[in-house]
């Protein structure tokens, strides 16, 4: 360093050039930022990111605000500097195309175009995949958690069956379980070390039934995990869009068909025609700058004489349902023949997977109501009670709890993984079959 300083002192031209270079390095980012703000160089819509960007802080009005102002302004500039969108896009594209990596640790790039969602939590980016593959259950206390889950589900369903004797709980096999051969090699190797969580849970639930069979109903007969049926179908059709977390189209239809025909022994009263549709992936916000689109087949409910309505406005007489937002209803324009064995009404209480699957049950039921519990935290005690009364007055012939496989952890009191604990919520919403 001393030699470099003496060299600059002895060569004025080199010294001036070095200072000019330093000024240029500082000037270019500043000028690009100003130009972007003034000329709006990135005129296209901003990429949706999986977080809230920092907002411009107001001018400080007191000493405390002045102390906080530098950090606030720094966060704002970091989220809004010139050409930020383009730089993020170029970075993500380079990682995805050249390195076969996702920008977010919550995603894993699989084989043959598959993209896998590993976790809902950025702080625990592999929590869901570790649980589903059985890695979590291999840890200390894993067996105790498995036993707790079986006990909580058993108690939940016992309570539900007392209120409505035709209640079922169905878990949807998600993409890592249905398509393990398309996981990245390293994930396949990790998953091979453990027993998948849901099959292990179903075995534990059956054991609990055997221990309590003399005093309770067999809960394992109304808890459904149609993995084998869906695996049998994946050879002929794609059950999940490759770059998507949620199901759409045929996969959800096969699930509904399996439940209705094999478990409930119902016959379809109407069939659906399908039309192709292109949508943005539900994982797009994790990959800004990369176009993640999915091609799906969408059912034409109108052609099947079914009125489909999605959203809170579908339940104008239920303020609680309006507040939930993720609700839907399907009603056949022509009721089934009274001589058929078809049930008339179905209520589906679900997580986010309900929206993509509820409509397909309208092939078997004259009216289907779907309510997602994801936003029930926004309801107060009175609103939850009102919603339960509305669901009871609907008088469904069957009730289906529909959740994706990882939602099993939401039955645990010890894990604390979920903002919405399922046992108390389902207990509060379960319709009473005696209410007419």
Buried (B, 14 or more C-beta within 10 A) or exposed (E): EEEEEEEBEEEEEEBEEBEEEEEEEEEEEEEBBEEBEEEEEBEEEEBEBBEEEBEEBEEBEEEEEEEEBEEBEEBBBEBBBBBBBBEBBEEBBEBBEEEEBBBBBBBBBBEEEBBBBBBBEEEBBBBBBBBBBBBBBEEEEBEEBBBBBBBBBBBBBEBBBEBBEBBBBBBBBBBBBBBBEBBBEEBBEBBEEBBBBBEBBBBBBBEBBEEBEEEBBBBBEBBBBBBEBBBEBBEEEBBBBBBBBBBBBBBBBBBBBBBBBEBBEBEBBBEBEBEEEEBBBBBBBBBBBBEBEBEBBBBEBEEBEBBBEBBBEBBEEBBBBBBBBBBBBBBBEEEBEEEEEBBBBBBBBBBBBBBBBBBBBBBBBBBBBBBBBBBBEEBEEEBBBBBBBBBBEBBBBBBBBBBBBBBBBBBBEEBEBBEBBBBEBBBBBBBBBEBE
